[in-house]
């Protein structure tokens, strides 16, 4: 680790941080709306983004600072098992091609801002809408906190904030400043800020990866030497477990875990509120379809990024916290000025998704808790004001979470968030194609999935902790180790189907469906599509 402050790298980092800060505030003037006091404008950028803006926004949203740090860190720590992130981002795009255009169409037709808006309108159930909203907020909070972990890793390697004995306020002051600025321009500019900054963030990441994948192997003697070093390191015994540290290819025993984790993560990715927020900001159905075909370019970048984990081993990087492995690799291998560029890529890679996530969580609270249960007659201006305030509170909560708790706790809760958010899949994706599922059955299935997933994750131990030590456990009835979230999802689906038959046999009230079949294929400019209707309120049974 660097014993002092890397002045050159820090100067470059500050330059880019100031640049994106200015862009964040100027974004309020970008495509300025006649009436900015609506969630359509503040929270969805006026639903006006074209193909390239949406591509950068979704890329900045999905491929975060934590991705930049954690994926190669997983490779560094355990080998090929960490590569699950690459196939799951390949699986997800054909999947979303089938349902995201339908969600965009019906949301554009009815003025839905959140997934809970759609669920409420489709099934006529505030209870189910509330369940989806609460799940989304819970799953998003630790995700925001992990963006802070990415920034902290960069600051630690640059030597900013002092050592472990430094006063806590001085040590965390750079982080406080970074998120104070983030909160200010998000409040001012809404979704336009991360949309504009995403151009800088993604450009920096592509430049850094392109240089790293060529420059570092040349310095280390080529990929043969890198993989040989990794193979040797993985063959060493881990004192904590008594097993080998990892492997270059997944072991036979770990193949079920690898496959189920990749599939479950693919199903969950676009259930997150921030993914949907970026999607609904698009100006047409065709923009979504195009993006599902070009977003896989990010998966290529991710595959190259994962190789940095092997390079860190070959470069002799030794860190106690695996999250520091890649920043330390950059510090050791790059000239100071380019290390600053790499650190800026990671830092800005935290600001973009954190902004979108806080906006998405705030929109859920405003539309599906505040408006549905606290102030049903809230005006668009009041909704926007509440959403702005909640977006600040969400960031403060994430900041407090990271500053007061061990970082592994944030990671564990993010894993738990993935298990939770997957349980909204039947209501959201199922609802886009059929109304056969009964609303009460969907609530029952959601509850079973949430309880099973949480309890099962609580029971997973690791060498360093007794609970929430991982996201994989033995699959009941099969005996193989698999992703808990996918097992919970299957239970959720089974319970939902069984309860639907029961509810229909009992002739339980169905609720009011505010949508029509043609709503799911409508595009911008179609007759009636641009008329924003409010989410269902009257006539919706609980």
C-alpha positions as CSV (number, residue, x, y, z in Angstrom):
1,X,0.0,0.0,0.0
2,X,1.1,3.6,-0.6
3,X,2.4,5.1,2.7
4,X,1.8,8.7,1.5
5,X,-0.5,10.6,-0.7
6,X,0.0,10.0,-4.5
7,X,-0.1,13.6,-5.4
8,X,-0.2,13.2,-9.2
9,X,-2.9,10.6,-9.2
10,X,-4.9,12.6,-6.7
11,X,-4.6,15.8,-8.9
12,X,-5.9,13.9,-11.9
13,X,-8.7,12.3,-9.8
14,X,-9.8,15.8,-8.5
15,X,-9.7,17.2,-12.1
16,X,-12.2,14.6,-13.3
17,X,-14.3,14.9,-10.2
18,X,-14.6,18.7,-10.6
19,X,-15.5,18.1,-14.3
20,X,-18.3,15.8,-13.6
21,X,-19.5,17.9,-10.7
22,X,-19.9,20.9,-13.1
23,X,-21.6,18.6,-15.6
24,X,-24.0,17.4,-12.9
25,X,-25.2,20.9,-12.1
26,X,-25.3,22.0,-15.8
27,X,-27.4,19.0,-16.6
28,X,-30.4,20.9,-15.1
29,X,-30.2,23.1,-18.3
30,X,-29.9,20.1,-20.6
31,X,-33.2,19.5,-22.4
32,X,-34.8,21.7,-19.9
33,X,-38.5,21.1,-19.6
34,X,-41.3,23.7,-19.5
35,X,-42.5,22.2,-16.2
36,X,-39.7,20.5,-14.3
37,X,-41.9,19.9,-11.2
38,X,-43.0,16.5,-12.2
39,X,-41.5,13.0,-11.6
40,X,-41.6,12.5,-15.4
41,X,-39.1,15.3,-15.7
42,X,-37.0,15.1,-12.5
43,X,-37.1,11.3,-12.0
44,X,-37.2,10.1,-15.7
45,X,-35.5,12.9,-17.6
46,X,-38.7,13.8,-19.4
47,X,-38.8,10.3,-20.9
48,X,-36.8,11.8,-23.7
49,X,-33.5,9.9,-24.0
50,X,-32.5,8.4,-27.4
51,X,-30.5,5.3,-28.2
52,X,-27.0,6.5,-27.2
53,X,-28.0,8.4,-24.1
54,X,-29.9,5.4,-22.9
55,X,-27.0,3.1,-23.7
56,X,-24.6,5.1,-21.7
57,X,-27.1,5.6,-18.9
58,X,-27.9,1.9,-18.6
59,X,-24.3,1.0,-18.9
60,X,-23.4,3.5,-16.2
61,X,-26.3,2.1,-14.1
62,X,-25.6,-1.6,-14.4
63,X,-21.7,-1.6,-14.6
64,X,-20.9,0.2,-11.4
65,X,-17.8,1.0,-9.4
66,X,-18.5,-2.1,-7.3
67,X,-18.5,-4.1,-10.5
68,X,-15.2,-2.5,-11.4
69,X,-13.7,-3.5,-8.0
70,X,-15.6,-6.6,-7.0
71,X,-15.6,-8.8,-10.1
72,X,-11.8,-8.9,-10.5
73,X,-11.5,-9.0,-6.7
74,X,-13.5,-12.2,-6.8
75,X,-11.2,-13.6,-9.4
76,X,-8.2,-12.5,-7.4
77,X,-9.6,-14.3,-4.3
78,X,-11.1,-17.5,-5.7
79,X,-10.4,-17.8,-9.4
80,X,-12.9,-18.8,-12.1
81,X,-15.9,-18.9,-9.8
82,X,-15.9,-15.1,-10.0
83,X,-16.5,-15.2,-13.7
84,X,-20.2,-15.9,-13.2
85,X,-20.8,-12.2,-13.7
86,X,-19.8,-12.6,-17.4
87,X,-22.3,-15.3,-18.5
88,X,-25.1,-13.7,-16.5
89,X,-24.8,-10.4,-18.3
90,X,-24.9,-12.4,-21.6
91,X,-28.1,-14.3,-20.5
92,X,-29.9,-11.1,-19.4
93,X,-30.1,-9.3,-22.7
94,X,-32.2,-11.9,-24.7
95,X,-34.4,-12.1,-21.6
96,X,-35.1,-8.3,-21.3
97,X,-35.7,-8.1,-25.1
98,X,-38.9,-10.1,-24.5
99,X,-40.3,-7.9,-21.7
100,X,-38.7,-4.5,-21.4
101,X,-40.4,-3.1,-24.6
102,X,-43.8,-4.2,-23.2
103,X,-43.1,-2.5,-19.8
104,X,-42.0,0.7,-21.6
105,X,-45.1,0.7,-23.7
106,X,-47.6,0.2,-20.9
107,X,-45.8,2.6,-18.6
108,X,-45.6,5.3,-21.3
109,X,-49.3,4.8,-22.0
110,X,-50.4,5.2,-18.4
111,X,-47.7,7.4,-17.0
112,X,-46.2,4.8,-14.7
113,X,-43.0,5.9,-13.1
114,X,-42.1,2.7,-11.1
115,X,-42.7,-1.1,-11.4
116,X,-45.1,-0.8,-8.5
117,X,-47.2,1.7,-10.5
118,X,-47.5,-1.0,-13.1
119,X,-48.3,-3.8,-10.7
120,X,-51.0,-1.6,-9.0
121,X,-52.6,-0.8,-12.4
122,X,-52.4,-4.4,-13.7
123,X,-53.7,-6.3,-10.6
124,X,-55.6,-3.6,-8.8
125,X,-53.8,-4.3,-5.5
126,X,-52.2,-1.7,-3.3
127,X,-50.9,-4.5,-1.1
128,X,-49.0,-6.2,-3.9
129,X,-47.8,-2.8,-5.1
130,X,-46.5,-2.0,-1.6
131,X,-44.7,-5.3,-1.4
132,X,-42.9,-4.6,-4.7
133,X,-42.0,-1.1,-3.6
134,X,-40.6,-2.1,-0.2
135,X,-38.6,-4.9,-1.7
136,X,-37.1,-2.5,-4.3
137,X,-36.1,0.0,-1.6
138,X,-34.6,-2.6,0.7
139,X,-32.6,-4.2,-2.2
140,X,-31.4,-0.8,-3.4
141,X,-30.0,0.7,-0.1
142,X,-27.1,-1.7,0.3
143,X,-26.3,-1.4,-3.4
144,X,-25.9,2.4,-3.0
145,X,-23.7,1.7,0.1
146,X,-21.4,-0.5,-2.0
147,X,-20.7,2.3,-4.4
148,X,-19.1,4.0,-1.4
149,X,-17.0,0.9,-0.8
150,X,-15.6,1.4,-4.4
151,X,-14.8,5.1,-3.7
152,X,-13.2,4.2,-0.4
153,X,-11.0,1.6,-2.0
154,X,-9.6,4.2,-4.4
155,X,-9.1,6.8,-1.7
156,X,-7.3,4.3,0.5
157,X,-4.9,3.4,-2.2
158,X,-4.2,7.0,-3.1
159,X,-3.4,7.6,0.6
160,X,-6.2,10.1,1.2
161,X,-7.6,10.4,4.7
162,X,-4.6,9.2,6.6
163,X,-4.1,5.8,8.4
164,X,-6.3,3.8,10.7
165,X,-5.4,5.9,13.7
166,X,-6.5,9.1,12.0
167,X,-9.5,11.0,13.4
168,X,-12.6,9.5,11.9
169,X,-13.9,12.8,10.5
170,X,-10.6,13.6,8.8
171,X,-10.4,10.1,7.4
172,X,-13.9,10.1,6.0
173,X,-14.0,13.8,4.9
174,X,-13.2,13.1,1.2
175,X,-16.0,10.6,1.1
176,X,-18.4,13.0,2.8
177,X,-17.4,15.7,0.3
178,X,-17.9,13.4,-2.7
179,X,-21.4,12.3,-1.6
180,X,-22.4,15.8,-0.5
181,X,-21.7,17.0,-4.1
182,X,-23.5,14.0,-5.5
183,X,-26.6,14.8,-3.3
184,X,-26.6,18.4,-4.4
185,X,-26.5,17.9,-8.1
186,X,-28.9,14.9,-8.0
187,X,-31.4,17.1,-6.1
188,X,-30.9,19.9,-8.6
189,X,-30.8,18.0,-11.9
190,X,-32.5,14.7,-11.3
191,X,-31.9,11.9,-13.8
192,X,-30.4,14.3,-16.3
193,X,-27.2,14.5,-14.1
194,X,-26.2,10.8,-14.2
195,X,-27.3,10.6,-17.8
196,X,-24.8,13.3,-18.8
197,X,-22.0,12.2,-16.5
198,X,-22.4,8.6,-17.8
199,X,-20.7,9.7,-21.0
200,X,-17.5,10.6,-19.1
201,X,-17.7,7.5,-16.8
202,X,-18.1,5.0,-19.6
203,X,-15.4,6.6,-21.8
204,X,-12.9,6.5,-19.0
205,X,-13.7,2.9,-18.1
206,X,-13.3,1.8,-21.8
207,X,-10.0,3.7,-22.1
208,X,-8.6,2.2,-18.8
209,X,-9.6,-1.3,-19.7
210,X,-8.2,-1.0,-23.2
211,X,-4.8,0.2,-21.9
212,X,-4.7,-2.2,-19.0
213,X,-5.4,-5.3,-21.1
214,X,-2.4,-4.5,-23.3
215,X,0.0,-2.5,-21.1
216,X,-0.1,-4.7,-17.9
217,X,0.4,-8.1,-19.7
218,X,3.4,-6.6,-21.5
219,X,5.0,-5.6,-18.2
220,X,4.2,-9.0,-16.7
221,X,5.6,-11.1,-19.5
222,X,2.4,-12.0,-21.3
223,X,-0.7,-14.0,-20.5
224,X,1.1,-17.3,-20.3
225,X,3.0,-15.9,-17.4
226,X,-0.1,-14.4,-15.8
227,X,-2.1,-17.6,-16.0
228,X,0.9,-19.7,-14.8
229,X,1.2,-17.4,-11.7
230,X,-2.5,-17.6,-11.1
231,X,-2.5,-21.4,-11.3
232,X,0.3,-21.6,-8.8
233,X,-1.4,-19.2,-6.4
234,X,-4.7,-21.1,-6.5
235,X,-3.0,-24.4,-5.7
236,X,-1.9,-23.0,-2.3
237,X,-3.9,-24.1,0.7
238,X,-6.2,-21.6,2.4
239,X,-5.3,-21.8,6.1
240,X,-8.9,-20.8,7.1
241,X,-10.6,-23.6,5.1
242,X,-7.9,-26.2,4.6
243,X,-8.8,-26.2,0.9
244,X,-7.1,-24.8,-2.1
245,X,-7.5,-21.0,-2.6
246,X,-9.3,-21.5,-6.0
247,X,-9.0,-22.7,-9.5
248,X,-8.7,-21.5,-13.1
249,X,-11.8,-23.4,-14.1
250,X,-14.9,-24.1,-11.9
251,X,-14.6,-27.4,-10.1
252,X,-17.3,-30.1,-10.7
253,X,-18.6,-29.5,-7.2
254,X,-19.1,-25.8,-7.9
255,X,-20.8,-26.1,-11.2
256,X,-24.3,-26.0,-9.9
257,X,-23.5,-23.0,-7.8
258,X,-21.9,-21.2,-10.8
259,X,-24.8,-22.0,-13.1
260,X,-27.6,-21.1,-10.7
261,X,-25.9,-17.9,-9.6
262,X,-25.5,-16.8,-13.2
263,X,-29.2,-17.6,-14.1
264,X,-30.6,-16.2,-10.9
265,X,-28.6,-13.0,-11.2
266,X,-29.7,-12.6,-14.8
267,X,-33.4,-12.9,-13.8
268,X,-32.8,-10.4,-11.0
269,X,-30.8,-7.7,-12.7
270,X,-33.7,-5.8,-14.4
271,X,-35.9,-6.2,-11.4
272,X,-33.9,-3.6,-9.6
273,X,-35.6,-0.2,-9.5
274,X,-32.6,1.7,-11.0
275,X,-32.6,-0.6,-14.0
276,X,-36.2,0.2,-14.7
277,X,-35.8,3.9,-14.0
278,X,-33.1,4.1,-16.7
279,X,-35.3,2.1,-19.1
280,X,-38.4,4.2,-18.7
281,X,-36.4,7.4,-19.4
282,X,-36.2,6.3,-23.1
283,X,-38.2,8.1,-25.6
284,X,-39.5,5.1,-27.6
285,X,-40.1,1.4,-27.6
286,X,-37.5,1.0,-30.4
287,X,-34.8,2.6,-28.3
288,X,-35.2,-0.2,-25.7
289,X,-35.1,-2.9,-28.4
290,X,-31.9,-1.4,-29.9
291,X,-30.3,-1.2,-26.5
292,X,-30.8,-4.9,-25.8
293,X,-28.8,-5.6,-28.9
294,X,-25.8,-3.2,-28.2
295,X,-25.6,-3.5,-24.4
296,X,-23.7,-6.8,-24.7
297,X,-20.7,-4.6,-25.6
298,X,-20.4,-4.0,-21.9
299,X,-20.2,-7.7,-21.3
300,X,-17.1,-7.8,-23.5
301,X,-15.6,-5.1,-21.3
302,X,-16.6,-7.0,-18.2
303,X,-14.8,-10.1,-19.4
304,X,-11.6,-8.2,-20.0
305,X,-12.1,-6.5,-16.6
306,X,-12.3,-9.8,-14.9
307,X,-8.9,-10.7,-16.2
308,X,-7.4,-8.0,-14.0
309,X,-7.9,-10.4,-11.1
310,X,-5.3,-12.8,-12.6
311,X,-3.0,-9.8,-13.3
312,X,-3.1,-8.7,-9.7
313,X,-1.9,-12.1,-8.6
314,X,0.9,-12.2,-11.2
315,X,1.9,-8.6,-10.2
316,X,2.4,-9.8,-6.6
317,X,-0.4,-7.6,-5.2
318,X,-0.9,-8.5,-1.5
319,X,-3.9,-7.0,0.3
320,X,-5.9,-8.1,3.3
321,X,-9.1,-6.6,1.8
322,X,-9.7,-8.1,-1.7
323,X,-11.6,-4.9,-2.7
324,X,-8.3,-3.1,-2.8
325,X,-6.6,-5.5,-5.2
326,X,-7.4,-3.7,-8.5
327,X,-6.8,-0.2,-7.3
328,X,-3.5,-1.4,-5.9
329,X,-2.7,-3.1,-9.2
330,X,-3.3,0.2,-11.0
331,X,-1.1,2.0,-8.4
332,X,1.7,-0.4,-8.8
333,X,1.6,-0.8,-12.6
334,X,0.6,2.5,-14.1
335,X,2.4,5.8,-14.3
336,X,1.0,8.1,-11.6
337,X,-1.0,10.2,-14.0
338,X,-2.7,7.3,-15.6
339,X,-3.4,5.7,-12.2
340,X,-5.3,8.9,-11.5
341,X,-7.3,8.3,-14.7
342,X,-8.1,4.8,-13.6
343,X,-9.1,5.9,-10.1
344,X,-11.3,8.6,-11.6
345,X,-13.0,5.9,-13.7
346,X,-13.8,3.9,-10.5
347,X,-14.9,7.0,-8.5
348,X,-17.2,8.4,-11.2
349,X,-18.4,4.8,-11.8
350,X,-19.7,5.0,-8.2
351,X,-21.4,8.4,-8.6
352,X,-23.5,7.6,-11.7
353,X,-25.3,4.5,-10.4
354,X,-25.6,5.9,-6.8
355,X,-27.5,8.9,-8.3
356,X,-29.8,6.7,-10.3
357,X,-30.4,4.3,-7.4
358,X,-31.3,7.0,-5.0
359,X,-33.7,8.5,-7.6
360,X,-35.3,5.1,-8.2
361,X,-35.7,4.4,-4.5
362,X,-37.2,7.9,-3.9
363,X,-39.7,7.4,-6.8
364,X,-40.9,4.2,-5.3
365,X,-41.4,5.8,-1.9
366,X,-43.2,8.8,-3.3
367,X,-45.5,7.0,-5.8
368,X,-46.2,3.8,-4.0
369,X,-46.1,4.7,-0.3
370,X,-46.5,8.5,0.1
371,X,-49.2,8.9,-2.6
372,X,-50.9,5.6,-2.2
373,X,-51.1,5.5,1.7
374,X,-50.2,9.0,3.1
375,X,-51.4,11.7,0.7
376,X,-53.5,10.3,-2.2
377,X,-54.3,13.8,-3.5
378,X,-50.6,14.9,-3.8
379,X,-50.0,17.2,-6.7
380,X,-47.2,16.5,-9.3
381,X,-45.2,19.3,-7.7
382,X,-45.6,17.8,-4.2
383,X,-44.6,14.4,-5.5
384,X,-41.4,15.8,-7.0
385,X,-40.5,17.7,-3.8
386,X,-41.0,14.6,-1.7
387,X,-38.9,12.5,-4.1
388,X,-36.1,15.0,-4.0
389,X,-36.0,15.0,-0.2
390,X,-36.2,11.2,0.0
391,X,-33.4,10.8,-2.5
392,X,-31.2,12.9,-0.1
393,X,-32.3,10.7,2.9
394,X,-31.5,7.5,0.9
395,X,-27.9,8.8,0.3
396,X,-27.5,9.8,3.9
397,X,-28.7,6.4,5.0
398,X,-26.3,4.6,2.7
399,X,-23.4,6.8,3.9
400,X,-24.2,6.2,7.5
401,X,-24.4,2.5,6.8
402,X,-20.9,2.4,5.3
403,X,-19.3,4.7,7.9
404,X,-20.7,2.8,10.9
405,X,-20.7,-0.8,9.9
406,X,-18.1,-3.3,8.7
407,X,-17.8,-3.4,4.9
408,X,-18.5,-7.1,4.8
409,X,-22.0,-6.3,6.2
410,X,-22.7,-4.1,3.2
411,X,-21.6,-6.9,0.9
412,X,-23.8,-9.4,2.7
413,X,-26.8,-7.2,2.5
414,X,-26.3,-6.6,-1.2
415,X,-26.2,-10.4,-1.7
416,X,-29.4,-10.5,0.3
417,X,-30.9,-7.7,-1.8
418,X,-30.4,-9.8,-4.9
419,X,-32.3,-12.7,-3.3
420,X,-35.1,-10.3,-2.3
421,X,-35.5,-8.4,-5.6
422,X,-35.8,-11.7,-7.6
423,X,-39.0,-12.4,-5.7
424,X,-40.7,-9.5,-7.6
425,X,-40.2,-11.3,-10.9
426,X,-43.6,-13.2,-11.0
427,X,-45.6,-10.0,-10.4
428,X,-43.7,-7.8,-12.8
429,X,-42.7,-10.1,-15.7
430,X,-45.6,-12.4,-15.2
431,X,-48.0,-9.5,-15.2
432,X,-46.6,-8.2,-18.5
433,X,-47.7,-11.3,-20.3
434,X,-50.7,-12.7,-18.4
435,X,-53.2,-11.8,-15.7
436,X,-53.8,-15.4,-14.9
437,X,-51.9,-15.1,-11.6
438,X,-54.2,-14.0,-8.8
439,X,-53.0,-10.9,-6.9
440,X,-53.3,-12.5,-3.5
441,X,-51.5,-15.6,-4.7
442,X,-48.7,-13.3,-5.9
443,X,-48.5,-11.8,-2.4
444,X,-48.4,-15.3,-0.9
445,X,-45.6,-16.4,-3.3
446,X,-43.6,-13.3,-2.7
447,X,-43.9,-13.7,1.1
448,X,-42.7,-17.4,1.0
449,X,-39.8,-16.5,-1.3
450,X,-38.7,-13.6,0.9
451,X,-38.9,-15.6,4.1
452,X,-37.2,-18.7,2.7
453,X,-34.4,-16.6,1.0
454,X,-33.7,-14.5,4.2
455,X,-33.7,-17.5,6.5
456,X,-31.5,-19.6,4.2
457,X,-29.0,-16.8,3.7
458,X,-28.9,-16.2,7.5
459,X,-27.9,-19.8,8.0
460,X,-24.9,-19.6,5.6
461,X,-21.6,-19.4,7.5
462,X,-18.1,-18.6,6.2
463,X,-14.7,-18.8,7.8
464,X,-15.0,-15.1,9.0
465,X,-18.7,-14.9,10.0
466,X,-21.5,-17.0,11.4
467,X,-24.4,-15.6,9.4
468,X,-25.0,-14.2,5.9
469,X,-21.6,-15.7,4.9
470,X,-22.7,-16.3,1.2
471,X,-25.6,-16.7,-1.2
472,X,-25.4,-20.4,-1.9
473,X,-26.8,-23.4,0.0
474,X,-28.0,-26.9,-0.6
475,X,-31.0,-27.0,-2.9
476,X,-33.9,-29.0,-1.2
477,X,-34.6,-32.2,-2.9
478,X,-31.6,-32.1,-5.2
479,X,-28.7,-32.1,-2.8
480,X,-26.5,-29.8,-4.9
481,X,-25.2,-26.4,-3.7
482,X,-27.0,-23.6,-5.6
483,X,-28.0,-20.0,-5.5
484,X,-30.5,-19.3,-2.7
485,X,-32.3,-16.6,-4.7
486,X,-33.1,-19.0,-7.5
487,X,-34.4,-21.7,-5.1
488,X,-36.5,-19.0,-3.3
489,X,-37.8,-17.9,-6.7
490,X,-38.9,-21.5,-7.7
491,X,-40.7,-21.8,-4.3
492,X,-42.3,-18.4,-4.9
493,X,-43.6,-19.5,-8.3
494,X,-44.9,-22.9,-7.1
495,X,-46.8,-21.2,-4.2
496,X,-48.2,-18.5,-6.6
497,X,-49.5,-21.2,-9.0
498,X,-51.1,-23.3,-6.3
499,X,-52.7,-20.3,-4.5
500,X,-54.0,-19.0,-7.8
501,X,-55.9,-22.3,-8.4
502,X,-57.2,-22.0,-4.8
503,X,-58.3,-18.4,-5.1
504,X,-60.1,-19.0,-8.4
505,X,-61.9,-22.0,-6.9
506,X,-62.9,-19.8,-4.0
507,X,-63.9,-17.0,-6.4
508,X,-61.8,-14.5,-4.6
509,X,-62.1,-10.9,-6.0
510,X,-59.7,-10.4,-8.9
511,X,-59.2,-6.6,-8.7
512,X,-59.4,-4.1,-11.5
513,X,-57.1,-4.3,-14.5
514,X,-56.5,-0.7,-15.8
515,X,-54.5,-1.9,-18.8
516,X,-55.6,-3.2,-22.2
517,X,-53.8,-5.7,-24.5
518,X,-52.9,-3.0,-27.1
519,X,-51.1,-0.9,-24.3
520,X,-48.3,-3.4,-24.3
521,X,-47.3,-2.9,-27.9
522,X,-47.9,0.9,-28.2
523,X,-45.1,3.2,-29.2
524,X,-44.5,6.9,-28.8
525,X,-46.7,8.9,-31.3
526,X,-49.4,6.2,-31.4
527,X,-52.9,7.7,-30.9
528,X,-53.4,8.2,-27.1
529,X,-50.0,6.9,-26.1
530,X,-48.6,10.3,-25.1
531,X,-51.6,11.0,-22.8
532,X,-50.2,10.4,-19.3
533,X,-52.9,8.8,-17.1
534,X,-52.4,8.6,-13.4
535,X,-51.8,5.2,-11.7
536,X,-54.9,3.3,-10.6
537,X,-56.5,4.6,-7.4
538,X,-60.3,4.4,-7.6
539,X,-61.7,1.0,-8.0
540,X,-58.6,-0.8,-6.8
541,X,-59.3,-3.4,-4.1
542,X,-56.6,-4.2,-1.5
